[in-house]
């Protein structure tokens, strides 16, 4: 999706933002494979509005290079970037970075947007230091049935099937680029603290799938979720599965 041809970037944080607790949880998940003190230079690839950029810089006491092809997304990221975050417009397939210059590449829900995933994975291998790691958050085809909005927006299923990749595809793409998989885990990630809060986030339509639906279907689905929220337990969290991968170059000395 070309986000620069939409108004989505301005509403992205409102519709897809994290609570501090959820962000802290994900930083803990990442640090189980890439501990504090082990990295100084991080690439936030497909950074979008920079939801993770500042947090990664602070958590790891590191410098973060935040890269995205969308100027509108980067404008939002730059607006809130800390001094340790440098935002740059570029594609994942042609990174403006020196060889072996990064300790970690972080990719969050962006890999399926890359035009040439094989070239993007090869670029990750090129810019990583030998003992570096790629940490990848992804939605995969295998998890579609567990997406919270699926039953409320029936037309989203074929769109998700076309947009998302399989777990096997992601693993084989990085293997072909010179990586080995050192971790794969399915993480239940909070999307909203309640169904009513979830409905209010969806209002912003900050989702590359939902924005493709007709206005009529979107409004009908949103109404159905609000009705469902009236009968759901008031503090029932809305969670969705996220595939979390960690890859390292095969030449790495880590075990």
N, C-alpha and C positions, 0 to 999 in steps of 0.2 A: 504494500500500500504506500502511495505517495502522500505522506501526511501534510506536505506543504500545499496540497490541493484541497485540504479540508480545514475546518476550524477546530478540529479535535485537540491540537496541542494546548490551546488556551484553557481547555476544560479538563485536560488529562489528569492533573493532580487531584482535582476535586472528585473525579470519577474513579480513579485507580490508585489514589494515595494510600499509604500505610499509616496505621497508628504507630506510635513510638514502640509499643510492645511487640508488634509484629516485625518491625524493622530490626529490633534488638534480637528477636528470635532467629531471624535469618542470618544475622551477623554471627551468631553463635554456631549455627549450622555450618556456615562457611569456614569458621575458624577451627572446626574439628579436623579439617583436612589441610588448611593453610593457617597455622597458628600465628598469633601476634609475634612480632619481632622477626618474622621470616621474610617479610617483603618491604620494599621501599618504593617501588614503582608499580602502579596498577593501571591497567587499561580497562576502562568501563566501556565495552564495545556495544554499540546500539543503545547508548545511554538514555535516549529519549529526553525526558525533562529533567534527568539527573536525580531520579528518586533515590539511587544508591550512592551517587558520586561523593557527596559530602560525608555521608556516613562511613564509607570505606576509608576516606582520607583520615577522618577522626579516629576510627577504630584501630586502624593499623599504623597511625602516625606516619602516613605515606603521602606521596604525590600521586594524584590521579589524573590521567589523561582521559577525558570523556569525549568519545567520538560517536557521531551520528550523521546520517546523510540528510536529515531534515533540518533546514534552517529555522523553521518555526519551533521545532522541538528544542533545538539548541538555544534559541532565544530565551525560552523558559528556563533552561538549565543555567545559562549564563547569569540570569537575573538573580539567582539564589546561590551561585557557586561561591565557595570559600576561596581564600587565596591559594590554597593547596590544590585546587581543581582547575585544570586547563581544558577548555572546551574547543573542539575543532571539528569542522565539517569534513567528512570523508566517507568513503564506502568501506565496508568490511573486507572487500576483495582487493583493496589497494590502500594499505595503511601508511600514513606519512610518518613512519617510525623506523628507527635504526634496527638492524638485526640484533637479537639478544639484548634488548633494552628494557624488557618488562619482567617483573617477578610473578605477576599474576594477570591473567585475562579473565574478566568477569563479564558474563553475558546473561542478561535477564529477559526472558520471554521475547527474544529478538531473533534467534537463529532461524526461525521459519520465515522471517521477512527477508533474509539475505537472498539476492538474486542467484548467486552461485555459491552454495554452502561449501562445496569442495575447495574452492579458492579461498574462501574466508577461513576455513580450518587451516589451510596451508599457510596463510598469513599469520594466524595465531602461532603456529609452530615457528615461523621465521622470527617473530619479534620476541618470543619468550626466551629467557635464559635457560640453560640446560636443566636446571632444577626447578623451573617455574611450573605453574599449573594453570589450567583452564577450569574455571568454576562456571557451570552452565545451569541455569534454571530454564526449564522448557515445559510447555504443554505438549503432550503427545497424543496421537490418535487413540492409543489404548485407553486413555482416561476420559474420553469424550462423554461417555454415559454418566460420569460422575460430576459433570459441570452443573453448577447450580441453576443456571438459566435455561438449560436445554429444553425441559418439558414446557416451559412458558413461551418459548420462541421456536416452534417446530422447524422453521426454515433454516435455523442456525446449524442443524446437523450436517447437511451437505456442504455448507460453507466451511465448517470446521474440518470435515474430511478432506476438503481440497487444500486447506491452508496449513494444517499441521503435519508434522513428520512422525514417523514411528520411532520408537526407542532403538530398534535395530538400525534404522537409517542413520540416526545421529551417531551411534557408536561406530558403525562402519565408516562413516565419513571422516571421523577423527582418526580412526585406525589407518585409513588410507593416507592421511596427511602426516603420519609419523608419530601418532600418540598411542598411549596405552591407557585403558580405563582403570582407574584405581578405586573408584567409588561410584555406585549408583544407588540412590535411595529415593523412595517415594515419600514426599513430605506433605502432610495435611496442613495447608496454609490458610489462615483466616482471611477471608475476603471482606467480611463485615461483621460487626459485633452482634447484629440481629437482622432478621429479615426485613424489618422496616427500614433500618439503616442501609441495607443492601439496595432496596428499591430507590432510596434517595440518591445513592451513588450511580445507579443505572440511568437516572434522569439525564445525566450529562452525556450519555451515549459515547463514552470514551473507550470504545472497544472496536477493533478493526472488523469484527464479525457483525456486531449489532448495528454498526453504521451502514451496513449493506442491506439491511432489512427495509421493507417498505415502512413508511410512517404509520400506516394502519396496523400492521402486524406488531410493530414496536410498541405502540400505545396500548394495544390489546394485551400484549404480554406484560407490560408494566402494570396495568390495572389488575391482572391476574395475580401478580406477585404481591401487590398491596393487599389484595383480598386474602391471600394465603397468610400474609404477615399478621393479620388480625386474629388468626386462630393458632399461630405458632407460639411456642413459649417465648416470652418477651426477651429473654436473654440467651436464646438459642443462637449460637454463632453460625455463620455461613462459612463453610470451609470447602476448599477445592484441592485436588491432588496436583502437586507439582513435581515433575521429575528433576532430580538434582544429580548432575554428573560432575565428576572431577577427572580430568585427563592430565597426564604428564607426558612430555616427550619421551620416546622410548630410550633415548640416550641418557635420561636422567639417572643419577646415582642413587636416588631415593628408592626405598623398597616399600 
